[in-house]
Amino acid sequence: MKKIIWFVLASVVICFSQTAPARADWLNQIHPYISVRGDYSDNLDLRKTNKREDFYFTVTPGVKFSNMTEQSGIDLDASVGGVFYDKYSADNYVTGNVRLNAKYLTRSHFNFYLRGSYLRSDEPREAEFLTDASEYKQQLAELSQRSPYWRIVMEPTMEYQFGAESRIGVRYLYNLYNIKGITGEDSIENTVTPFLTWWFNRQHGISLEYAYTYGDFEVSENFNNHKVSAAYMYRITPKATASLHGGYSRREFTPTGNDLYYEIYETAVGLSYALTQSFTVSGQAGYYWLDSRMGYNTNGFSFKGDLSHQSEQTIVRLSIQGGYTEDYFTSQNLGFRKYYRATGTATHFLFRRLSVGVLGSAEQAEDANDNIDKIWSAGANVSFMPFKWMTLSAGYTYRQADSDIVANEYEENRGMLTLTLTY
């Protein structure tokens, strides 16, 4: 299966690169690099007791390639390396990371997109896949023992654009998670999503989407999930758009779906506003109902909001989420949780080659037995580029978890120092 996936990825990459206008000088767009990073953690496994602390080093050679234009091209960052622990050498492993974005827009208005990633890591808490690192969003599930895992994600999209902002198409998500040892559970997600976005005129538009997911698990019950969502959008001004959302989903854990399932109904209103091209804010508030054959029914308010600002000197991203989350296809597969999260990052360039940054997050998750976990973290970093081919960076993060289940609590201090050389 892995060989097939990588063959498909390689074929698509070659296809996109050959159709890009800049294919003649593609060699000049290849930039090999090597990164050497040292980490210290005083709680490698994020545990309350039996803590392990250690220094470990990561040596990562890689390559970046980009020939992206407005019409076509690819952005690719691929690396592989080794992680070496000082005291716990039995934990040494091979790491890997691939991120791919590709597109091809045709003159006949049929457009093709591809997002993909590959990750091999032993970090107890994994970043959300297909998100930018600056968003600082992580999976809720976490390991209590370092064990290498890998994830492959591919998301091709095909659409037909029949207006400046109107399109109809289908999106497919393949998400494969595999973990070594008995600390987690392997899983495969297949999701097919036909969608329609149709602006009738400059002011009024609708969005319709149906998603079918089949979840295949090593131990847990497999499931089918059906989700329908719709939105009406009203453009108040060229910079402000209001919206009304509705959604329904049904997750079935048995072949017929009649014995073990739950349903979620939700509705919300939203508003997005672009103050400038580089400063946007959006917000949404609503209500949800969970109707379950699994002995747990609940409801509550939901909300989310995002702020993004980017200038020549400063980049800021803030995000909040409230209501619920569904944690599947991770190391723990925690399922439905009441969930609240706030994340933020800010980077400021003191000089053209010197930047400082801060980051933080605060989360709260509640299970069906009313057990509450609170997780928060904060950190800072500095990056200096003395030469165009050299980057030095240092960082520190503190992470803490408080829980009604004492075994889930922990504290961690981590320091990082990285040297990257790029050709």
C-alpha positions as CSV (number, residue, x, y, z in Angstrom):
1,M,0.0,0.0,0.0
2,K,2.8,2.5,0.9
3,K,4.5,1.8,-2.5
4,I,1.3,2.5,-4.3
5,I,0.7,5.8,-2.4
6,W,4.2,7.1,-3.0
7,F,4.0,6.1,-6.7
8,V,0.7,8.1,-7.0
9,L,2.2,11.1,-5.2
10,A,5.4,11.0,-7.3
11,S,3.3,10.7,-10.5
12,V,1.2,13.7,-9.6
13,V,4.2,15.7,-8.7
14,I,5.9,15.0,-12.0
15,C,2.7,15.8,-13.9
16,F,2.2,19.1,-12.2
17,S,5.8,20.1,-12.6
18,Q,5.8,19.3,-16.3
19,T,2.7,21.5,-16.8
20,A,4.1,24.5,-14.9
21,P,5.2,27.5,-17.0
22,A,8.6,27.5,-15.3
23,R,9.6,23.9,-16.1
24,A,12.6,25.1,-18.2
25,D,14.6,26.1,-15.2
26,W,13.2,23.7,-12.6
27,L,16.7,22.8,-11.5
28,N,17.1,26.3,-10.2
29,Q,14.0,25.8,-8.0
30,I,15.5,22.9,-6.1
31,H,17.0,23.9,-2.8
32,P,18.6,21.1,-0.7
33,Y,19.2,21.8,3.0
34,I,20.3,20.1,6.2
35,S,19.0,20.8,9.7
36,V,20.7,19.9,13.0
37,R,18.4,20.3,16.1
38,G,19.1,19.7,19.7
39,D,16.2,19.3,22.2
40,Y,16.0,18.9,26.0
41,S,12.9,17.7,27.7
42,D,12.4,17.1,31.4
43,N,9.3,14.8,30.7
44,L,9.8,12.9,27.5
45,D,6.6,10.9,27.8
46,L,4.3,13.6,29.3
47,R,3.7,11.6,32.5
48,K,2.7,12.4,36.1
49,T,5.1,9.9,37.5
50,N,8.1,7.8,36.3
51,K,9.3,10.8,34.3
52,R,12.2,10.5,31.9
53,E,14.4,13.5,30.9
54,D,17.0,13.6,28.2
55,F,18.8,15.5,25.5
56,Y,18.2,14.3,21.9
57,F,19.5,15.4,18.5
58,T,17.8,15.4,15.1
59,V,19.8,15.5,11.9
60,T,17.6,16.1,8.9
61,P,18.7,16.5,5.3
62,G,16.0,17.6,3.0
63,V,15.0,19.4,-0.2
64,K,12.5,22.1,-1.1
65,F,11.1,22.7,-4.6
66,S,8.6,25.3,-5.8
67,N,7.5,26.4,-9.2
68,M,4.1,27.7,-8.2
69,T,2.4,30.3,-10.4
70,E,-1.2,31.6,-10.5
71,Q,-2.2,28.8,-12.8
72,S,-0.2,25.8,-11.9
73,G,2.8,24.4,-10.0
74,I,3.8,22.6,-6.9
75,D,5.3,23.4,-3.5
76,L,7.2,20.5,-2.0
77,D,9.3,20.1,1.2
78,A,10.6,16.6,1.9
79,S,13.1,15.5,4.5
80,V,14.3,12.3,6.2
81,G,16.7,12.0,9.1
82,G,17.7,10.4,12.4
83,V,16.7,11.1,16.0
84,F,19.4,10.2,18.6
85,Y,18.8,10.2,22.3
86,D,21.6,10.7,24.8
87,K,20.6,8.4,27.7
88,Y,17.8,6.4,26.1
89,S,19.5,5.2,22.9
90,A,16.9,2.4,22.5
91,D,14.5,5.1,21.5
92,N,16.5,6.2,18.5
93,Y,14.5,6.1,15.2
94,V,14.3,7.4,11.7
95,T,12.1,10.5,11.2
96,G,10.5,11.8,8.0
97,N,8.4,14.7,6.9
98,V,6.9,15.6,3.5
99,R,4.5,18.4,2.7
100,L,3.0,18.9,-0.8
101,N,0.7,21.5,-2.4
102,A,-0.1,21.3,-6.1
103,K,-2.6,22.8,-8.5
104,Y,-3.5,22.9,-12.2
105,L,-6.1,25.4,-13.4
106,T,-7.2,24.7,-17.0
107,R,-8.6,27.1,-19.6
108,S,-11.8,25.1,-19.7
109,H,-12.3,26.0,-16.0
110,F,-11.7,22.4,-14.8
111,N,-9.3,22.8,-11.8
112,F,-7.2,20.2,-10.0
113,Y,-5.6,20.5,-6.6
114,L,-3.6,18.2,-4.4
115,R,-2.6,18.5,-0.8
116,G,-0.5,15.7,0.9
117,S,1.7,15.0,3.8
118,Y,3.8,12.3,5.3
119,L,5.0,12.3,8.9
120,R,7.1,9.9,10.9
121,S,7.6,11.0,14.5
122,D,7.5,9.9,18.2
123,E,6.2,13.2,19.6
124,P,3.6,12.4,22.2
125,R,1.2,15.0,20.8
126,E,0.8,15.3,17.0
127,A,0.1,18.5,15.1
128,E,-3.2,18.5,13.2
129,F,-2.5,17.3,9.7
130,L,-2.7,19.6,6.7
131,T,-2.4,22.7,8.9
132,D,0.3,25.3,8.9
133,A,2.8,25.1,11.8
134,S,2.1,28.8,12.6
135,E,-1.5,27.8,13.5
136,Y,-0.2,25.9,16.5
137,K,-3.1,23.4,16.5
138,Q,-2.5,19.9,17.8
139,Q,-4.5,16.7,18.1
140,L,-6.3,16.2,21.4
141,A,-5.0,12.6,21.7
142,E,-1.5,12.1,23.1
143,L,0.8,9.2,23.9
144,S,2.1,8.5,27.4
145,Q,5.1,6.6,26.0
146,R,7.3,7.6,23.1
147,S,6.7,5.2,20.2
148,P,7.3,6.0,16.5
149,Y,4.2,6.4,14.4
150,W,3.7,7.5,10.8
151,R,0.8,9.2,9.0
152,I,0.1,9.6,5.3
153,V,-2.5,12.0,4.1
154,M,-3.6,12.7,0.5
155,E,-6.4,15.1,-0.5
156,P,-7.0,15.5,-4.2
157,T,-9.8,17.9,-5.4
158,M,-11.4,18.2,-8.8
159,E,-13.8,21.0,-9.5
160,Y,-15.5,22.9,-12.3
161,Q,-15.5,26.7,-11.9
162,F,-18.6,28.3,-13.5
163,G,-18.2,31.8,-11.9
164,A,-15.7,34.0,-10.3
165,E,-16.6,32.4,-6.9
166,S,-18.9,29.6,-8.0
167,R,-17.7,26.0,-8.3
168,I,-18.9,22.4,-8.1
169,G,-16.6,19.5,-7.5
170,V,-15.6,16.5,-5.4
171,R,-12.8,16.1,-2.8
172,Y,-11.3,12.9,-1.5
173,L,-9.3,12.4,1.7
174,Y,-7.1,9.4,2.5
175,N,-5.7,9.4,6.0
176,L,-3.6,6.4,7.1
177,Y,-2.2,6.2,10.7
178,N,0.1,3.5,11.9
179,I,1.9,3.2,15.2
180,K,4.6,0.9,16.4
181,G,4.0,-1.1,19.6
182,I,0.8,-1.3,21.7
183,T,0.5,2.3,22.8
184,G,-2.0,3.3,20.1
185,E,-4.2,1.9,17.4
186,D,-3.8,1.8,13.6
187,S,-6.6,3.4,11.5
188,I,-7.6,4.3,8.0
189,E,-10.0,7.1,7.0
190,N,-11.6,7.4,3.6
191,T,-13.8,10.5,3.0
192,V,-15.5,11.5,-0.2
193,T,-17.0,15.0,-0.3
194,P,-19.0,16.4,-3.2
195,F,-19.6,20.2,-2.8
196,L,-21.2,23.2,-4.5
197,T,-20.6,26.9,-3.9
198,W,-22.9,29.1,-6.0
199,W,-23.0,32.9,-5.9
200,F,-26.2,34.0,-7.7
201,N,-25.0,37.6,-7.8
202,R,-22.5,39.7,-5.9
203,Q,-24.6,39.7,-2.7
204,H,-26.3,36.2,-2.4
205,G,-24.7,32.8,-2.4
206,I,-25.1,29.3,-1.0
207,S,-22.8,26.4,-0.1
208,L,-23.8,22.8,0.0
209,E,-21.7,19.8,1.0
210,Y,-22.1,16.1,1.7
211,A,-19.3,14.0,3.2
212,Y,-19.2,10.2,3.5
213,T,-16.5,8.7,5.8
214,Y,-15.6,5.1,6.3
215,G,-13.4,4.5,9.3
216,D,-11.4,1.3,9.5
217,F,-9.7,0.5,12.9
218,E,-7.3,-2.1,14.1
219,V,-9.3,-2.8,17.4
220,S,-12.2,-0.4,17.7
221,E,-15.5,-0.7,15.9
222,N,-15.4,0.4,12.3
223,F,-17.9,3.1,11.4
224,N,-19.8,4.9,8.6
225,N,-20.3,8.6,8.9
226,H,-22.7,10.8,6.9
227,K,-22.5,14.6,7.2
228,V,-24.6,17.2,5.4
229,S,-24.0,20.9,5.7
230,A,-25.4,23.9,4.1
231,A,-24.9,27.7,4.3
232,Y,-26.5,30.8,3.0
233,M,-24.1,33.8,2.5
234,Y,-25.0,37.4,2.2
235,R,-22.3,39.9,1.3
236,I,-23.1,43.1,3.2
237,T,-20.2,45.1,1.7
238,P,-17.3,44.0,-0.5
239,K,-15.4,43.4,2.7
240,A,-18.0,41.9,5.0
241,T,-20.0,38.7,4.6
242,A,-22.7,37.3,6.9
243,S,-23.7,33.6,6.8
244,L,-26.3,31.2,8.2
245,H,-25.2,27.6,8.7
246,G,-27.0,24.3,9.3
247,G,-25.6,20.7,9.6
248,Y,-26.5,17.1,10.4
249,S,-24.2,14.1,10.9
250,R,-24.8,10.4,11.7
251,R,-22.0,8.2,12.9
252,E,-22.8,4.4,12.7
253,F,-20.7,1.9,14.5
254,T,-22.5,-1.3,13.4
255,P,-23.0,-2.6,9.9
256,T,-26.7,-1.7,9.8
257,G,-26.3,1.5,11.9
258,N,-29.5,0.7,13.9
259,D,-27.9,-0.5,17.1
260,L,-25.0,1.8,17.8
261,Y,-24.9,5.3,16.5
262,Y,-25.1,9.0,17.4
263,E,-26.4,12.0,15.5
264,I,-25.5,15.6,15.8
265,Y,-27.7,18.6,14.7
266,E,-26.2,22.0,14.6
267,T,-26.9,25.6,13.4
268,A,-24.9,28.8,13.5
269,V,-24.6,32.3,12.2
270,G,-21.3,33.8,11.1
271,L,-19.6,37.0,10.0
272,S,-16.3,37.5,8.2
273,Y,-14.7,40.9,7.6
274,A,-11.5,41.8,5.7
275,L,-10.3,45.1,7.2
276,T,-7.4,45.0,4.7
277,Q,-5.9,42.5,2.3
278,S,-3.6,41.4,5.1
279,F,-5.9,41.7,8.1
280,T,-9.0,39.5,8.3
281,V,-11.3,38.5,11.2
282,S,-14.2,35.9,11.2
283,G,-16.6,34.6,13.8
284,Q,-19.4,32.1,14.2
285,A,-21.8,31.2,17.0
286,G,-24.4,28.5,17.2
287,Y,-26.0,25.6,19.0
288,Y,-25.7,21.8,18.7
289,W,-27.6,18.7,19.9
290,L,-26.2,15.2,20.3
291,D,-28.7,12.4,20.1
292,S,-27.1,9.1,20.9
293,R,-28.0,5.4,21.1
294,M,-24.8,5.0,23.2
295,G,-26.2,6.3,26.4
296,Y,-25.0,9.9,26.2
297,N,-27.1,12.8,25.1
298,T,-26.0,16.4,25.4
299,N,-26.3,19.9,23.8
300,G,-24.7,23.2,24.1
301,F,-23.4,26.4,22.5
302,S,-20.7,26.3,19.9
303,F,-18.5,29.1,18.5
304,K,-15.3,29.7,16.6
305,G,-13.3,32.7,15.6
306,D,-10.1,33.5,13.7
307,L,-7.9,36.6,13.3
308,S,-5.1,36.8,10.8
309,H,-2.8,39.8,10.3
310,Q,0.4,39.9,8.2
311,S,2.6,42.8,7.4
312,E,6.2,43.2,6.4
313,Q,7.3,43.1,10.1
314,T,4.6,41.3,12.0
315,I,2.6,38.1,11.6
316,V,-0.3,37.3,14.1
317,R,-2.7,34.4,14.1
318,L,-5.4,33.9,16.8
319,S,-8.0,31.2,16.9
320,I,-10.8,30.1,19.3
321,Q,-13.1,27.1,19.2
322,G,-15.9,26.0,21.5
323,G,-18.6,23.3,21.5
324,Y,-17.4,19.9,20.6
325,T,-14.8,17.9,18.7
326,E,-14.7,14.3,17.4
327,D,-11.3,12.7,18.0
328,Y,-10.8,9.8,15.6
329,F,-7.9,8.5,13.5
330,T,-5.4,9.5,16.3
331,S,-3.3,7.5,18.8
332,Q,-6.3,7.3,21.3
333,N,-9.4,7.7,19.2
334,L,-11.2,9.5,22.1
335,G,-14.4,10.1,20.1
336,F,-16.9,12.8,20.9
337,R,-15.8,15.4,23.5
338,K,-17.1,18.7,24.7
339,Y,-14.2,20.9,23.7
340,Y,-12.8,24.4,24.0
341,R,-9.6,25.7,22.6
342,A,-7.7,29.0,22.1
343,T,-4.4,29.2,20.2
344,G,-2.2,32.1,19.2
345,T,1.1,32.8,17.5
346,A,2.9,36.1,16.8
347,T,6.2,36.7,15.0
348,H,7.9,40.1,14.7
349,F,10.9,41.0,12.6
350,L,13.2,43.3,14.6
351,F,15.5,43.4,11.6
352,R,15.3,41.9,8.2
353,R,17.1,38.8,9.4
354,L,16.2,38.7,13.0
355,S,12.8,37.7,14.4
356,V,11.2,36.9,17.7
357,G,8.0,35.0,18.4
358,V,5.6,33.9,21.0
359,L,3.0,31.1,21.0
360,G,0.4,29.7,23.4
361,S,-2.6,27.5,23.7
362,A,-5.3,26.7,26.2
363,E,-7.7,23.7,25.9
364,Q,-10.4,22.0,27.9
365,A,-12.0,18.6,27.1
366,E,-14.8,16.8,28.9
367,D,-15.8,13.2,28.3
368,A,-19.2,11.4,28.8
369,N,-18.4,10.8,32.5
370,D,-17.8,14.5,33.1
371,N,-14.1,14.1,33.5
372,I,-12.4,17.3,32.5
373,D,-8.8,17.7,31.2
374,K,-7.2,21.2,31.0
375,I,-4.1,21.6,28.9
376,W,-2.2,24.7,28.3
377,S,1.2,25.7,26.9
378,A,3.3,28.8,26.2
379,G,6.6,29.5,24.6
380,A,8.9,31.8,22.8
381,N,11.5,31.6,20.0
382,V,14.1,33.7,18.2
383,S,15.5,33.2,14.7
384,F,18.6,34.8,13.1
385,M,19.8,34.5,9.6
386,P,23.4,35.7,9.5
387,F,23.7,34.6,5.9
388,K,21.2,33.7,3.2
389,W,22.2,30.1,3.5
390,M,22.3,29.8,7.3
391,T,19.6,30.1,9.9
392,L,20.0,29.8,13.7
393,S,17.0,29.5,16.0
394,A,16.3,28.8,19.6
395,G,13.0,28.2,21.5
396,Y,11.4,27.2,24.8
397,T,8.0,25.8,25.6
398,Y,6.2,25.0,28.8
399,R,3.3,22.5,28.8
400,Q,1.0,21.5,31.7
401,A,-2.1,19.3,32.0
402,D,-4.6,19.3,34.9
403,S,-7.2,16.5,35.0
404,D,-9.9,15.0,37.1
405,I,-8.0,11.7,36.3
406,V,-4.7,12.2,38.2
407,A,-2.8,9.8,35.8
408,N,-3.5,12.3,32.9
409,E,-1.6,15.2,34.6
410,Y,1.9,16.3,33.7
411,E,4.3,19.2,33.3
412,E,7.0,19.6,30.8
413,N,9.8,22.1,30.1
414,R,11.5,21.9,26.7
415,G,14.3,23.8,25.1
416,M,15.4,23.7,21.4
417,L,18.4,24.9,19.4
418,T,18.5,24.5,15.6
419,L,21.0,25.2,12.8
420,T,19.8,25.0,9.2
421,L,22.0,25.3,6.1
422,T,20.3,25.8,2.7
423,Y,21.7,25.8,-0.8
